[in-house]
Amino acid sequence: MTPTTFAPALPVGTIPLREWLPWAIFAGLILLLAIYFVGAEEGATSLISGMYVHEFVHDGRHLLGFPCH
């Protein structure tokens, strides 16, 4: 058998930094907001009154190792 090498039909291009950087910043901010709500939205640091957010993220809080009681 002769070895066969296949070349890609289209050249592979790179994505410029200025195209994906805004999306990376947006995703980072969303992740920080999610970590705040899971880890710190309770008690004195609470932005939303009541226990609605705490109860909604309760199991995720324990899964990630944040104490809540």
NUBA-630976 format. One record per residue: x, z, y of N, C-alpha, C in turn. Coordinates in steps of 0.05 Angstrom, whole numbers, padded with zeros to 5 digits, always signed. Layout:
BEGIN
XZYXZYXZY ...
% end
This chain:
BEGIN
+00017+00000-00023+00000+00000+00000+00018+00000+00025 +00009-00014+00044+00023-00014+00069+00010+00005+00089 +00025+00021+00103+00013+00040+00122+00000+00025+00145 -00024+00034+00152-00039+00022+00174-00043+00042+00196 -00038+00034+00220-00042+00052+00243-00063+00039+00260 -00083+00056+00267-00104+00046+00284-00100+00056+00313 -00101+00038+00331-00098+00045+00359-00126+00048+00371 -00130+00066+00390-00156+00069+00402-00163+00044+00418 -00189+00037+00417-00198+00013+00431-00197+00016+00461 -00203+00040+00471-00202+00045+00500-00180+00064+00506 -00167+00061+00529-00146+00080+00536-00159+00107+00543 -00146+00128+00535-00156+00155+00540-00146+00163+00568 -00165+00170+00585-00158+00178+00613-00160+00208+00616 -00149+00218+00637-00150+00246+00643-00171+00251+00664 -00183+00274+00665-00202+00281+00685-00187+00294+00708 -00190+00284+00732-00175+00295+00755-00184+00324+00761 -00166+00340+00771-00171+00368+00776-00194+00371+00796 -00196+00354+00816-00217+00357+00836-00245+00352+00825 -00247+00340+00801-00273+00336+00789-00283+00359+00772 -00265+00373+00758-00273+00395+00741-00270+00422+00754 -00254+00425+00775-00250+00451+00788-00275+00464+00799 -00293+00449+00813-00318+00462+00822-00335+00473+00799 -00335+00458+00777-00351+00467+00753-00338+00492+00741 -00312+00493+00740-00298+00516+00729-00303+00541+00747 -00303+00538+00773-00308+00560+00791-00337+00569+00788 -00356+00550+00786-00384+00557+00782-00388+00573+00756 -00376+00563+00734-00378+00577+00708-00366+00605+00710 -00343+00607+00724-00331+00634+00726-00349+00653+00741 -00362+00644+00762-00380+00661+00778-00404+00669+00761 -00415+00651+00746-00437+00657+00728-00429+00678+00707 -00405+00674+00696-00395+00694+00676-00391+00721+00688 -00380+00722+00712-00377+00748+00726-00403+00762+00731 -00423+00746+00739-00450+00757+00744-00462+00767+00717 -00458+00753+00696-00468+00762+00670-00455+00787+00661 -00428+00789+00665-00414+00814+00657-00423+00837+00674 -00429+00832+00700-00439+00854+00717-00466+00864+00706 -00484+00846+00700-00511+00854+00690-00509+00868+00663 -00492+00859+00646-00489+00872+00620-00474+00898+00622 -00454+00899+00638-00437+00923+00638-00442+00944+00659 -00453+00936+00683-00454+00955+00705-00481+00958+00718 -00501+00943+00710-00527+00944+00723-00542+00969+00712 -00535+00992+00722-00548+01016+00713-00539+01039+00732 -00558+01056+00738-00551+01080+00753-00544+01074+00782 -00521+01085+00792-00514+01084+00820-00506+01055+00829 -00497+01039+00810-00489+01012+00818-00512+00991+00814 -00536+01000+00810-00558+00983+00804-00567+00967+00829 -00570+00941+00827-00580+00925+00848-00610+00922+00846 -00621+00924+00822-00649+00920+00817-00661+00947+00808 -00681+00956+00822-00693+00982+00815-00707+00981+00788 -00709+01003+00774-00722+01004+00749-00703+00999+00726 -00713+01000+00702-00697+00997+00678-00701+00970+00664 -00713+00951+00678-00719+00925+00666-00694+00910+00657 -00674+00908+00674-00650+00894+00668-00635+00909+00646 -00633+00935+00648-00619+00951+00628-00631+00947+00600 -00658+00948+00598-00670+00944+00572-00667+00916+00562 -00666+00896+00580-00663+00868+00572-00636+00863+00560 -00615+00875+00571-00588+00870+00561-00577+00893+00544 -00594+00911+00535-00586+00935+00521-00570+00929+00496 -00579+00912+00479-00565+00907+00454-00538+00892+00459 -00538+00874+00478-00514+00860+00486-00493+00880+00497 -00503+00900+00511-00485+00920+00522-00470+00935+00500 -00485+00943+00479-00472+00957+00456-00454+00938+00441 -00463+00913+00438-00447+00893+00423-00420+00889+00436 -00419+00889+00463-00394+00885+00478-00378+00910+00482 -00389+00933+00474-00374+00958+00476-00378+00973+00502 -00398+00967+00517-00404+00982+00541-00422+01006+00534 -00415+01030+00542-00432+01053+00536-00456+01053+00556 -00478+01063+00546-00501+01064+00565-00518+01089+00561 -00512+01106+00541-00526+01131+00540-00507+01153+00534 
% end
